[in-house]
Amino acid sequence: MWYASLAEVSPEPRLAIKYNATDKFRLKFAGGLYSQNLIAASSDRDVVNLFYGFLSGPSNLPKNFNGKEVVSSLQKADHLILGAEYDLTDFLTLNVEGYYKYFPQLTNINRYKIYPNNTAPPGTPDVETKDFIIEKGSAYGLDISLKYDYKKVVFMVCLFAGLCYSPV
């Protein structure tokens, strides 16, 4: 993926495999690396959000995160999905997928900023001067769907259960 506004390349290999175990049962695997240049400009502190905008690749990021130098303003994610499909009848298919997503670099608005970047006392940590912070996290869950497909009528019911974990 080429991000022209940042003059940055982000390799994003992806793989999806479906194995037909029988005529009615299929196993699925998917995985990939992803990146994103946009972050939400809204605050999660608002009770009602009337504005939902996006910002492109902020440059006012901390210099280091998790003991490593920050070399990119892109948000990154690694996805892994395992699943199975089973045809209950000729018109009814059950799909179950479990997923795990790791986010090694997420950008968020810095609520701990105290000083403008150019007037901070010498030695002030980045968390007190930068507009944005970097975080990491994980998400995992289970998607279950039931699909009815007969002639031109398609009806689908989906159930989603997931959990996000974000250690800073």
Beta strands, then each sheet from edge to edge (+ up, - down):
strand 1: 2-3
strand 2: 8-9
strand 3: 14-20
strand 4: 25-36
strand 5: 38-40
strand 6: 54-56
strand 7: 64-65
strand 8: 68-69
strand 9: 75-87
strand 10: 92-109
strand 11: 132-150
strand 12: 153-165
sheet 1: 1+ 2-
sheet 2: 3+ 4- 9+ 10- 11+ 12-
sheet 3: 5+ 6-
sheet 4: 7+ 8-
end
